Amino acid sequence: MRIINKKDNKALIYYNNEFYVISESVVPFTGLETLIFKSDAQGTITDWIEVGGGKGLTLNEVMKDIDAYMTRRWG
């Protein structure tokens, strides 16, 4: 994984020949969640269906173990 840009609660990364945005947010009544979306090289999300991430995770946690969170499915 190569970090292209990281600011506040978002990061643009290059991973397995693809670009992704990792976004951390606080969802009302649900709490913290960090999701991974496909993007272009400028960080514009190209598909809003998440490809990884999870609830109760920080941006740094997901980035630290991107392999585990790219395939994680949660409900």
mmCIF file of the N, C-alpha and C atoms, coordinates in Angstrom:
data_MODEL
# 
_entry.id   MODEL 
# 
loop_
_atom_site.group_PDB 
_atom_site.id 
_atom_site.type_symbol 
_atom_site.label_atom_id 
_atom_site.label_alt_id 
_atom_site.label_comp_id 
_atom_site.label_asym_id 
_atom_site.label_entity_id 
_atom_site.label_seq_id 
_atom_site.pdbx_PDB_ins_code 
_atom_site.Cartn_x 
_atom_site.Cartn_y 
_atom_site.Cartn_z 
_atom_site.occupancy 
_atom_site.B_iso_or_equiv 
_atom_site.pdbx_formal_charge 
_atom_site.auth_seq_id 
_atom_site.auth_comp_id 
_atom_site.auth_asym_id 
_atom_site.auth_atom_id 
_atom_site.pdbx_PDB_model_num 
ATOM 1   N N  . MET A 1 1  ? 0.836   -1.177 0.000  1.00 0.00 ? 1  MET A N  1 
ATOM 2   C CA . MET A 1 1  ? 0.000   0.000  0.000  1.00 0.00 ? 1  MET A CA 1 
ATOM 3   C C  . MET A 1 1  ? 0.880   1.239  0.000  1.00 0.00 ? 1  MET A C  1 
ATOM 4   N N  . ARG A 1 2  ? 0.504   2.202  -0.845 1.00 0.00 ? 2  ARG A N  1 
ATOM 5   C CA . ARG A 1 2  ? 1.205   3.477  -0.872 1.00 0.00 ? 2  ARG A CA 1 
ATOM 6   C C  . ARG A 1 2  ? 0.191   4.577  -0.562 1.00 0.00 ? 2  ARG A C  1 
ATOM 7   N N  . ILE A 1 3  ? 0.509   5.421  0.405  1.00 0.00 ? 3  ILE A N  1 
ATOM 8   C CA . ILE A 1 3  ? -0.358  6.540  0.771  1.00 0.00 ? 3  ILE A CA 1 
ATOM 9   C C  . ILE A 1 3  ? -0.069  7.696  -0.183 1.00 0.00 ? 3  ILE A C  1 
ATOM 10  N N  . ILE A 1 4  ? -1.090  8.117  -0.915 1.00 0.00 ? 4  ILE A N  1 
ATOM 11  C CA . ILE A 1 4  ? -0.956  9.243  -1.841 1.00 0.00 ? 4  ILE A CA 1 
ATOM 12  C C  . ILE A 1 4  ? -1.195  10.551 -1.098 1.00 0.00 ? 4  ILE A C  1 
ATOM 13  N N  . ASN A 1 5  ? -2.244  10.575 -0.278 1.00 0.00 ? 5  ASN A N  1 
ATOM 14  C CA . ASN A 1 5  ? -2.610  11.777 0.452  1.00 0.00 ? 5  ASN A CA 1 
ATOM 15  C C  . ASN A 1 5  ? -3.416  11.365 1.687  1.00 0.00 ? 5  ASN A C  1 
ATOM 16  N N  . LYS A 1 6  ? -3.142  11.988 2.805  1.00 0.00 ? 6  LYS A N  1 
ATOM 17  C CA . LYS A 1 6  ? -3.912  11.731 4.021  1.00 0.00 ? 6  LYS A CA 1 
ATOM 18  C C  . LYS A 1 6  ? -4.156  13.065 4.703  1.00 0.00 ? 6  LYS A C  1 
ATOM 19  N N  . LYS A 1 7  ? -5.442  13.351 4.939  1.00 0.00 ? 7  LYS A N  1 
ATOM 20  C CA . LYS A 1 7  ? -5.791  14.600 5.604  1.00 0.00 ? 7  LYS A CA 1 
ATOM 21  C C  . LYS A 1 7  ? -7.047  14.381 6.429  1.00 0.00 ? 7  LYS A C  1 
ATOM 22  N N  . ASP A 1 8  ? -6.973  14.772 7.680  1.00 0.00 ? 8  ASP A N  1 
ATOM 23  C CA . ASP A 1 8  ? -8.100  14.670 8.606  1.00 0.00 ? 8  ASP A CA 1 
ATOM 24  C C  . ASP A 1 8  ? -8.637  13.236 8.655  1.00 0.00 ? 8  ASP A C  1 
ATOM 25  N N  . ASN A 1 9  ? -9.838  13.022 8.158  1.00 0.00 ? 9  ASN A N  1 
ATOM 26  C CA . ASN A 1 9  ? -10.480 11.715 8.300  1.00 0.00 ? 9  ASN A CA 1 
ATOM 27  C C  . ASN A 1 9  ? -10.523 10.916 6.998  1.00 0.00 ? 9  ASN A C  1 
ATOM 28  N N  . LYS A 1 10 ? -9.685  11.288 6.017  1.00 0.00 ? 10 LYS A N  1 
ATOM 29  C CA . LYS A 1 10 ? -9.672  10.593 4.728  1.00 0.00 ? 10 LYS A CA 1 
ATOM 30  C C  . LYS A 1 10 ? -8.251  10.342 4.254  1.00 0.00 ? 10 LYS A C  1 
ATOM 31  N N  . ALA A 1 11 ? -8.106  9.270  3.484  1.00 0.00 ? 11 ALA A N  1 
ATOM 32  C CA . ALA A 1 11 ? -6.816  8.965  2.869  1.00 0.00 ? 11 ALA A CA 1 
ATOM 33  C C  . ALA A 1 11 ? -7.051  8.430  1.469  1.00 0.00 ? 11 ALA A C  1 
ATOM 34  N N  . LEU A 1 12 ? -6.189  8.823  0.562  1.00 0.00 ? 12 LEU A N  1 
ATOM 35  C CA . LEU A 1 12 ? -6.159  8.272  -0.783 1.00 0.00 ? 12 LEU A CA 1 
ATOM 36  C C  . LEU A 1 12 ? -4.967  7.340  -0.834 1.00 0.00 ? 12 LEU A C  1 
ATOM 37  N N  . ILE A 1 13 ? -5.213  6.091  -1.214 1.00 0.00 ? 13 ILE A N  1 
ATOM 38  C CA . ILE A 1 13 ? -4.127  5.114  -1.255 1.00 0.00 ? 13 ILE A CA 1 
ATOM 39  C C  . ILE A 1 13 ? -4.073  4.431  -2.618 1.00 0.00 ? 13 ILE A C  1 
ATOM 40  N N  . TYR A 1 14 ? -2.916  3.862  -2.905 1.00 0.00 ? 14 TYR A N  1 
ATOM 41  C CA . TYR A 1 14 ? -2.717  3.016  -4.083 1.00 0.00 ? 14 TYR A CA 1 
ATOM 42  C C  . TYR A 1 14 ? -2.408  1.629  -3.552 1.00 0.00 ? 14 TYR A C  1 
ATOM 43  N N  . TYR A 1 15 ? -3.238  0.646  -3.928 1.00 0.00 ? 15 TYR A N  1 
ATOM 44  C CA . TYR A 1 15 ? -3.142  -0.695 -3.367 1.00 0.00 ? 15 TYR A CA 1 
ATOM 45  C C  . TYR A 1 15 ? -3.516  -1.704 -4.450 1.00 0.00 ? 15 TYR A C  1 
ATOM 46  N N  . ASN A 1 16 ? -2.651  -2.666 -4.698 1.00 0.00 ? 16 ASN A N  1 
ATOM 47  C CA . ASN A 1 16 ? -2.894  -3.704 -5.711 1.00 0.00 ? 16 ASN A CA 1 
ATOM 48  C C  . ASN A 1 16 ? -3.312  -3.120 -7.059 1.00 0.00 ? 16 ASN A C  1 
ATOM 49  N N  . ASN A 1 17 ? -2.555  -2.124 -7.504 1.00 0.00 ? 17 ASN A N  1 
ATOM 50  C CA . ASN A 1 17 ? -2.764  -1.489 -8.812 1.00 0.00 ? 17 ASN A CA 1 
ATOM 51  C C  . ASN A 1 17 ? -4.093  -0.744 -8.946 1.00 0.00 ? 17 ASN A C  1 
ATOM 52  N N  . GLU A 1 18 ? -4.690  -0.352 -7.843 1.00 0.00 ? 18 GLU A N  1 
ATOM 53  C CA . GLU A 1 18 ? -5.945  0.396  -7.845 1.00 0.00 ? 18 GLU A CA 1 
ATOM 54  C C  . GLU A 1 18 ? -5.853  1.552  -6.843 1.00 0.00 ? 18 GLU A C  1 
ATOM 55  N N  . PHE A 1 19 ? -6.670  2.577  -7.045 1.00 0.00 ? 19 PHE A N  1 
ATOM 56  C CA . PHE A 1 19 ? -6.765  3.689  -6.110 1.00 0.00 ? 19 PHE A CA 1 
ATOM 57  C C  . PHE A 1 19 ? -8.007  3.520  -5.249 1.00 0.00 ? 19 PHE A C  1 
ATOM 58  N N  . TYR A 1 20 ? -7.879  3.904  -3.986 1.00 0.00 ? 20 TYR A N  1 
ATOM 59  C CA . TYR A 1 20 ? -8.990  3.804  -3.038 1.00 0.00 ? 20 TYR A CA 1 
ATOM 60  C C  . TYR A 1 20 ? -8.988  5.011  -2.120 1.00 0.00 ? 20 TYR A C  1 
ATOM 61  N N  . VAL A 1 21 ? -10.180 5.397  -1.680 1.00 0.00 ? 21 VAL A N  1 
ATOM 62  C CA . VAL A 1 21 ? -10.338 6.381  -0.617 1.00 0.00 ? 21 VAL A CA 1 
ATOM 63  C C  . VAL A 1 21 ? -10.794 5.633  0.628  1.00 0.00 ? 21 VAL A C  1 
ATOM 64  N N  . ILE A 1 22 ? -10.107 5.891  1.723  1.00 0.00 ? 22 ILE A N  1 
ATOM 65  C CA . ILE A 1 22 ? -10.511 5.352  3.021  1.00 0.00 ? 22 ILE A CA 1 
ATOM 66  C C  . ILE A 1 22 ? -11.078 6.525  3.802  1.00 0.00 ? 22 ILE A C  1 
ATOM 67  N N  . SER A 1 23 ? -12.309 6.374  4.287  1.00 0.00 ? 23 SER A N  1 
ATOM 68  C CA . SER A 1 23 ? -13.003 7.480  4.929  1.00 0.00 ? 23 SER A CA 1 
ATOM 69  C C  . SER A 1 23 ? -13.523 7.074  6.304  1.00 0.00 ? 23 SER A C  1 
ATOM 70  N N  . GLU A 1 24 ? -13.146 7.854  7.313  1.00 0.00 ? 24 GLU A N  1 
ATOM 71  C CA . GLU A 1 24 ? -13.602 7.643  8.694  1.00 0.00 ? 24 GLU A CA 1 
ATOM 72  C C  . GLU A 1 24 ? -14.714 8.642  8.994  1.00 0.00 ? 24 GLU A C  1 
ATOM 73  N N  . SER A 1 25 ? -15.804 8.161  9.575  1.00 0.00 ? 25 SER A N  1 
ATOM 74  C CA . SER A 1 25 ? -16.893 9.068  9.939  1.00 0.00 ? 25 SER A CA 1 
ATOM 75  C C  . SER A 1 25 ? -17.607 8.560  11.182 1.00 0.00 ? 25 SER A C  1 
ATOM 76  N N  . VAL A 1 26 ? -18.321 9.479  11.810 1.00 0.00 ? 26 VAL A N  1 
ATOM 77  C CA . VAL A 1 26 ? -19.158 9.130  12.954 1.00 0.00 ? 26 VAL A CA 1 
ATOM 78  C C  . VAL A 1 26 ? -20.601 9.181  12.466 1.00 0.00 ? 26 VAL A C  1 
ATOM 79  N N  . VAL A 1 27 ? -21.266 8.045  12.544 1.00 0.00 ? 27 VAL A N  1 
ATOM 80  C CA . VAL A 1 27 ? -22.649 7.918  12.088 1.00 0.00 ? 27 VAL A CA 1 
ATOM 81  C C  . VAL A 1 27 ? -23.558 8.069  13.305 1.00 0.00 ? 27 VAL A C  1 
ATOM 82  N N  . PRO A 1 28 ? -24.547 8.969  13.247 1.00 0.00 ? 28 PRO A N  1 
ATOM 83  C CA . PRO A 1 28 ? -25.453 9.145  14.389 1.00 0.00 ? 28 PRO A CA 1 
ATOM 84  C C  . PRO A 1 28 ? -26.097 7.828  14.812 1.00 0.00 ? 28 PRO A C  1 
ATOM 85  N N  . PHE A 1 29 ? -26.135 7.609  16.102 1.00 0.00 ? 29 PHE A N  1 
ATOM 86  C CA . PHE A 1 29 ? -26.740 6.432  16.733 1.00 0.00 ? 29 PHE A CA 1 
ATOM 87  C C  . PHE A 1 29 ? -25.986 5.126  16.477 1.00 0.00 ? 29 PHE A C  1 
ATOM 88  N N  . THR A 1 30 ? -24.999 5.141  15.599 1.00 0.00 ? 30 THR A N  1 
ATOM 89  C CA . THR A 1 30 ? -24.254 3.923  15.273 1.00 0.00 ? 30 THR A CA 1 
ATOM 90  C C  . THR A 1 30 ? -22.820 3.996  15.760 1.00 0.00 ? 30 THR A C  1 
ATOM 91  N N  . GLY A 1 31 ? -22.202 5.157  15.638 1.00 0.00 ? 31 GLY A N  1 
ATOM 92  C CA . GLY A 1 31 ? -20.829 5.337  16.085 1.00 0.00 ? 31 GLY A CA 1 
ATOM 93  C C  . GLY A 1 31 ? -19.841 5.416  14.929 1.00 0.00 ? 31 GLY A C  1 
ATOM 94  N N  . LEU A 1 32 ? -18.608 5.179  15.267 1.00 0.00 ? 32 LEU A N  1 
ATOM 95  C CA . LEU A 1 32 ? -17.497 5.307  14.326 1.00 0.00 ? 32 LEU A CA 1 
ATOM 96  C C  . LEU A 1 32 ? -17.505 4.180  13.304 1.00 0.00 ? 32 LEU A C  1 
ATOM 97  N N  . GLU A 1 33 ? -17.247 4.534  12.045 1.00 0.00 ? 33 GLU A N  1 
ATOM 98  C CA . GLU A 1 33 ? -17.021 3.525  11.016 1.00 0.00 ? 33 GLU A CA 1 
ATOM 99  C C  . GLU A 1 33 ? -16.051 4.084  9.989  1.00 0.00 ? 33 GLU A C  1 
ATOM 100 N N  . THR A 1 34 ? -15.248 3.201  9.440  1.00 0.00 ? 34 THR A N  1 
ATOM 101 C CA . THR A 1 34 ? -14.290 3.573  8.414  1.00 0.00 ? 34 THR A CA 1 
ATOM 102 C C  . THR A 1 34 ? -14.501 2.650  7.229  1.00 0.00 ? 34 THR A C  1 
ATOM 103 N N  . LEU A 1 35 ? -14.742 3.257  6.061  1.00 0.00 ? 35 LEU A N  1 
ATOM 104 C CA . LEU A 1 35 ? -15.057 2.484  4.867  1.00 0.00 ? 35 LEU A CA 1 
ATOM 105 C C  . LEU A 1 35 ? -14.054 2.764  3.762  1.00 0.00 ? 35 LEU A C  1 
ATOM 106 N N  . ILE A 1 36 ? -13.904 1.794  2.866  1.00 0.00 ? 36 ILE A N  1 
ATOM 107 C CA . ILE A 1 36 ? -12.978 1.884  1.740  1.00 0.00 ? 36 ILE A CA 1 
ATOM 108 C C  . ILE A 1 36 ? -13.802 1.868  0.453  1.00 0.00 ? 36 ILE A C  1 
ATOM 109 N N  . PHE A 1 37 ? -13.509 2.833  -0.441 1.00 0.00 ? 37 PHE A N  1 
ATOM 110 C CA . PHE A 1 37 ? -14.221 2.951  -1.713 1.00 0.00 ? 37 PHE A CA 1 
ATOM 111 C C  . PHE A 1 37 ? -13.226 3.022  -2.863 1.00 0.00 ? 37 PHE A C  1 
ATOM 112 N N  . LYS A 1 38 ? -13.581 2.481  -4.022 1.00 0.00 ? 38 LYS A N  1 
ATOM 113 C CA . LYS A 1 38 ? -12.752 2.620  -5.217 1.00 0.00 ? 38 LYS A CA 1 
ATOM 114 C C  . LYS A 1 38 ? -12.780 4.078  -5.656 1.00 0.00 ? 38 LYS A C  1 
ATOM 115 N N  . SER A 1 39 ? -11.634 4.543  -6.171 1.00 0.00 ? 39 SER A N  1 
ATOM 116 C CA . SER A 1 39 ? -11.554 5.934  -6.616 1.00 0.00 ? 39 SER A CA 1 
ATOM 117 C C  . SER A 1 39 ? -10.618 6.048  -7.809 1.00 0.00 ? 39 SER A C  1 
ATOM 118 N N  . ASP A 1 40 ? -10.537 7.277  -8.330 1.00 0.00 ? 40 ASP A N  1 
ATOM 119 C CA . ASP A 1 40 ? -9.544  7.543  -9.366 1.00 0.00 ? 40 ASP A CA 1 
ATOM 120 C C  . ASP A 1 40 ? -8.286  8.098  -8.696 1.00 0.00 ? 40 ASP A C  1 
ATOM 121 N N  . ALA A 1 41 ? -7.293  8.430  -9.495 1.00 0.00 ? 41 ALA A N  1 
ATOM 122 C CA . ALA A 1 41 ? -6.000  8.885  -8.963 1.00 0.00 ? 41 ALA A CA 1 
ATOM 123 C C  . ALA A 1 41 ? -6.081  10.222 -8.236 1.00 0.00 ? 41 ALA A C  1 
ATOM 124 N N  . GLN A 1 42 ? -7.158  10.980 -8.466 1.00 0.00 ? 42 GLN A N  1 
ATOM 125 C CA . GLN A 1 42 ? -7.322  12.272 -7.789 1.00 0.00 ? 42 GLN A CA 1 
ATOM 126 C C  . GLN A 1 42 ? -8.128  12.143 -6.496 1.00 0.00 ? 42 GLN A C  1 
ATOM 127 N N  . GLY A 1 43 ? -8.645  10.947 -6.215 1.00 0.00 ? 43 GLY A N  1 
ATOM 128 C CA . GLY A 1 43 ? -9.407  10.732 -4.994 1.00 0.00 ? 43 GLY A CA 1 
ATOM 129 C C  . GLY A 1 43 ? -10.908 10.891 -5.153 1.00 0.00 ? 43 GLY A C  1 
ATOM 130 N N  . THR A 1 44 ? -11.380 11.001 -6.388 1.00 0.00 ? 44 THR A N  1 
ATOM 131 C CA . THR A 1 44 ? -12.814 11.055 -6.633 1.00 0.00 ? 44 THR A CA 1 
ATOM 132 C C  . THR A 1 44 ? -13.358 9.635  -6.586 1.00 0.00 ? 44 THR A C  1 
ATOM 133 N N  . ILE A 1 45 ? -14.331 9.391  -5.741 1.00 0.00 ? 45 ILE A N  1 
ATOM 134 C CA . ILE A 1 45 ? -14.886 8.049  -5.592 1.00 0.00 ? 45 ILE A CA 1 
ATOM 135 C C  . ILE A 1 45 ? -15.618 7.671  -6.874 1.00 0.00 ? 45 ILE A C  1 
ATOM 136 N N  . THR A 1 46 ? -15.293 6.487  -7.411 1.00 0.00 ? 46 THR A N  1 
ATOM 137 C CA . THR A 1 46 ? -15.881 6.023  -8.669 1.00 0.00 ? 46 THR A CA 1 
ATOM 138 C C  . THR A 1 46 ? -16.963 4.977  -8.451 1.00 0.00 ? 46 THR A C  1 
ATOM 139 N N  . ASP A 1 47 ? -17.034 4.420  -7.250 1.00 0.00 ? 47 ASP A N  1 
ATOM 140 C CA . ASP A 1 47 ? -18.061 3.433  -6.927 1.00 0.00 ? 47 ASP A CA 1 
ATOM 141 C C  . ASP A 1 47 ? -18.372 3.559  -5.441 1.00 0.00 ? 47 ASP A C  1 
ATOM 142 N N  . TRP A 1 48 ? -19.620 3.874  -5.111 1.00 0.00 ? 48 TRP A N  1 
ATOM 143 C CA . TRP A 1 48 ? -20.003 4.118  -3.724 1.00 0.00 ? 48 TRP A CA 1 
ATOM 144 C C  . TRP A 1 48 ? -20.324 2.845  -2.943 1.00 0.00 ? 48 TRP A C  1 
ATOM 145 N N  . ILE A 1 49 ? -20.139 1.685  -3.547 1.00 0.00 ? 49 ILE A N  1 
ATOM 146 C CA . ILE A 1 49 ? -20.287 0.429  -2.800 1.00 0.00 ? 49 ILE A CA 1 
ATOM 147 C C  . ILE A 1 49 ? -18.957 0.155  -2.104 1.00 0.00 ? 49 ILE A C  1 
ATOM 148 N N  . GLU A 1 50 ? -18.979 0.074  -0.783 1.00 0.00 ? 50 GLU A N  1 
ATOM 149 C CA . GLU A 1 50 ? -17.728 -0.100 -0.049 1.00 0.00 ? 50 GLU A CA 1 
ATOM 150 C C  . GLU A 1 50 ? -17.100 -1.458 -0.356 1.00 0.00 ? 50 GLU A C  1 
ATOM 151 N N  . VAL A 1 51 ? -15.781 -1.450 -0.447 1.00 0.00 ? 51 VAL A N  1 
ATOM 152 C CA . VAL A 1 51 ? -15.030 -2.677 -0.719 1.00 0.00 ? 51 VAL A CA 1 
ATOM 153 C C  . VAL A 1 51 ? -14.308 -3.190 0.521  1.00 0.00 ? 51 VAL A C  1 
ATOM 154 N N  . GLY A 1 52 ? -14.503 -2.512 1.636  1.00 0.00 ? 52 GLY A N  1 
ATOM 155 C CA . GLY A 1 52 ? -13.870 -2.936 2.873  1.00 0.00 ? 52 GLY A CA 1 
ATOM 156 C C  . GLY A 1 52 ? -14.097 -1.925 3.975  1.00 0.00 ? 52 GLY A C  1 
ATOM 157 N N  . GLY A 1 53 ? -13.447 -2.188 5.099  1.00 0.00 ? 53 GLY A N  1 
ATOM 158 C CA . GLY A 1 53 ? -13.580 -1.331 6.262  1.00 0.00 ? 53 GLY A CA 1 
ATOM 159 C C  . GLY A 1 53 ? -14.442 -1.987 7.315  1.00 0.00 ? 53 GLY A C  1 
ATOM 160 N N  . GLY A 1 54 ? -15.017 -1.172 8.197  1.00 0.00 ? 54 GLY A N  1 
ATOM 161 C CA . GLY A 1 54 ? -15.869 -1.728 9.222  1.00 0.00 ? 54 GLY A CA 1 
ATOM 162 C C  . GLY A 1 54 ? -16.297 -0.729 10.270 1.00 0.00 ? 54 GLY A C  1 
ATOM 163 N N  . LYS A 1 55 ? -17.198 -1.160 11.093 1.00 0.00 ? 55 LYS A N  1 
ATOM 164 C CA . LYS A 1 55 ? -17.706 -0.348 12.202 1.00 0.00 ? 55 LYS A CA 1 
ATOM 165 C C  . LYS A 1 55 ? -16.736 -0.414 13.371 1.00 0.00 ? 55 LYS A C  1 
ATOM 166 N N  . GLY A 1 56 ? -16.662 0.694  14.102 1.00 0.00 ? 56 GLY A N  1 
ATOM 167 C CA . GLY A 1 56 ? -15.819 0.746  15.285 1.00 0.00 ? 56 GLY A CA 1 
ATOM 168 C C  . GLY A 1 56 ? -14.336 0.818  14.990 1.00 0.00 ? 56 GLY A C  1 
ATOM 169 N N  . LEU A 1 57 ? -13.967 1.144  13.758 1.00 0.00 ? 57 LEU A N  1 
ATOM 170 C CA . LEU A 1 57 ? -12.562 1.207  13.353 1.00 0.00 ? 57 LEU A CA 1 
ATOM 171 C C  . LEU A 1 57 ? -12.155 2.634  13.026 1.00 0.00 ? 57 LEU A C  1 
ATOM 172 N N  . THR A 1 58 ? -10.909 2.977  13.334 1.00 0.00 ? 58 THR A N  1 
ATOM 173 C CA . THR A 1 58 ? -10.375 4.282  12.959 1.00 0.00 ? 58 THR A CA 1 
ATOM 174 C C  . THR A 1 58 ? -9.680  4.181  11.604 1.00 0.00 ? 58 THR A C  1 
ATOM 175 N N  . LEU A 1 59 ? -9.438  5.323  11.014 1.00 0.00 ? 59 LEU A N  1 
ATOM 176 C CA . LEU A 1 59 ? -8.691  5.394  9.760  1.00 0.00 ? 59 LEU A CA 1 
ATOM 177 C C  . LEU A 1 59 ? -7.321  4.744  9.916  1.00 0.00 ? 59 LEU A C  1 
ATOM 178 N N  . ASN A 1 60 ? -6.642  5.065  11.002 1.00 0.00 ? 60 ASN A N  1 
ATOM 179 C CA . ASN A 1 60 ? -5.304  4.513  11.216 1.00 0.00 ? 60 ASN A CA 1 
ATOM 180 C C  . ASN A 1 60 ? -5.308  3.000  11.391 1.00 0.00 ? 60 ASN A C  1 
ATOM 181 N N  . GLU A 1 61 ? -6.329  2.456  12.053 1.00 0.00 ? 61 GLU A N  1 
ATOM 182 C CA . GLU A 1 61 ? -6.424  1.002  12.209 1.00 0.00 ? 61 GLU A CA 1 
ATOM 183 C C  . GLU A 1 61 ? -6.582  0.309  10.862 1.00 0.00 ? 61 GLU A C  1 
ATOM 184 N N  . VAL A 1 62 ? -7.430  0.852  10.020 1.00 0.00 ? 62 VAL A N  1 
ATOM 185 C CA . VAL A 1 62 ? -7.652  0.254  8.703  1.00 0.00 ? 62 VAL A CA 1 
ATOM 186 C C  . VAL A 1 62 ? -6.387  0.350  7.856  1.00 0.00 ? 62 VAL A C  1 
ATOM 187 N N  . MET A 1 63 ? -5.735  1.501  7.890  1.00 0.00 ? 63 MET A N  1 
ATOM 188 C CA . MET A 1 63 ? -4.518  1.667  7.099  1.00 0.00 ? 63 MET A CA 1 
ATOM 189 C C  . MET A 1 63 ? -3.389  0.773  7.590  1.00 0.00 ? 63 MET A C  1 
ATOM 190 N N  . LYS A 1 64 ? -3.340  0.535  8.875  1.00 0.00 ? 64 LYS A N  1 
ATOM 191 C CA . LYS A 1 64 ? -2.273  -0.291 9.447  1.00 0.00 ? 64 LYS A CA 1 
ATOM 192 C C  . LYS A 1 64 ? -2.357  -1.743 8.981  1.00 0.00 ? 64 LYS A C  1 
ATOM 193 N N  . ASP A 1 65 ? -3.581  -2.251 8.741  1.00 0.00 ? 65 ASP A N  1 
ATOM 194 C CA . ASP A 1 65 ? -3.762  -3.639 8.332  1.00 0.00 ? 65 ASP A CA 1 
ATOM 195 C C  . ASP A 1 65 ? -4.723  -3.705 7.144  1.00 0.00 ? 65 ASP A C  1 
ATOM 196 N N  . ILE A 1 66 ? -4.361  -3.016 6.068  1.00 0.00 ? 66 ILE A N  1 
ATOM 197 C CA . ILE A 1 66 ? -5.242  -2.888 4.907  1.00 0.00 ? 66 ILE A CA 1 
ATOM 198 C C  . ILE A 1 66 ? -5.619  -4.247 4.326  1.00 0.00 ? 66 ILE A C  1 
ATOM 199 N N  . ASP A 1 67 ? -4.716  -5.210 4.348  1.00 0.00 ? 67 ASP A N  1 
ATOM 200 C CA . ASP A 1 67 ? -5.027  -6.537 3.795  1.00 0.00 ? 67 ASP A CA 1 
ATOM 201 C C  . ASP A 1 67 ? -6.223  -7.167 4.497  1.00 0.00 ? 67 ASP A C  1 
ATOM 202 N N  . ALA A 1 68 ? -6.298  -7.038 5.794  1.00 0.00 ? 68 ALA A N  1 
ATOM 203 C CA . ALA A 1 68 ? -7.395  -7.639 6.557  1.00 0.00 ? 68 ALA A CA 1 
ATOM 204 C C  . ALA A 1 68 ? -8.717  -6.929 6.297  1.00 0.00 ? 68 ALA A C  1 
ATOM 205 N N  . TYR A 1 69 ? -8.673  -5.617 6.109  1.00 0.00 ? 69 TYR A N  1 
ATOM 206 C CA . TYR A 1 69 ? -9.912  -4.853 5.994  1.00 0.00 ? 69 TYR A CA 1 
ATOM 207 C C  . TYR A 1 69 ? -10.426 -4.704 4.566  1.00 0.00 ? 69 TYR A C  1 
ATOM 208 N N  . MET A 1 70 ? -9.631  -5.045 3.573  1.00 0.00 ? 70 MET A N  1 
ATOM 209 C CA . MET A 1 70 ? -10.111 -4.976 2.197  1.00 0.00 ? 70 MET A CA 1 
ATOM 210 C C  . MET A 1 70 ? -11.139 -6.058 1.889  1.00 0.00 ? 70 MET A C  1 
ATOM 211 N N  . THR A 1 71 ? -11.107 -7.137 2.601  1.00 0.00 ? 71 THR A N  1 
ATOM 212 C CA . THR A 1 71 ? -12.030 -8.244 2.315  1.00 0.00 ? 71 THR A CA 1 
ATOM 213 C C  . THR A 1 71 ? -13.040 -8.450 3.423  1.00 0.00 ? 71 THR A C  1 
ATOM 214 N N  . ARG A 1 72 ? -12.971 -7.642 4.447  1.00 0.00 ? 72 ARG A N  1 
ATOM 215 C CA . ARG A 1 72 ? -13.864 -7.800 5.599  1.00 0.00 ? 72 ARG A CA 1 
ATOM 216 C C  . ARG A 1 72 ? -15.307 -7.469 5.216  1.00 0.00 ? 72 ARG A C  1 
ATOM 217 N N  . ARG A 1 73 ? -16.203 -8.326 5.586  1.00 0.00 ? 73 ARG A N  1 
ATOM 218 C CA . ARG A 1 73 ? -17.631 -8.080 5.382  1.00 0.00 ? 73 ARG A CA 1 
ATOM 219 C C  . ARG A 1 73 ? -18.282 -7.966 6.742  1.00 0.00 ? 73 ARG A C  1 
ATOM 220 N N  . TRP A 1 74 ? -19.154 -7.000 6.889  1.00 0.00 ? 74 TRP A N  1 
ATOM 221 C CA . TRP A 1 74 ? -19.753 -6.729 8.190  1.00 0.00 ? 74 TRP A CA 1 
ATOM 222 C C  . TRP A 1 74 ? -21.190 -6.293 7.988  1.00 0.00 ? 74 TRP A C  1 
ATOM 223 N N  . GLY A 1 75 ? -21.946 -6.322 9.053  1.00 0.00 ? 75 GLY A N  1 
ATOM 224 C CA . GLY A 1 75 ? -23.341 -5.905 8.966  1.00 0.00 ? 75 GLY A CA 1 
ATOM 225 C C  . GLY A 1 75 ? -23.697 -4.915 10.005 1.00 0.00 ? 75 GLY A C  1 
# 
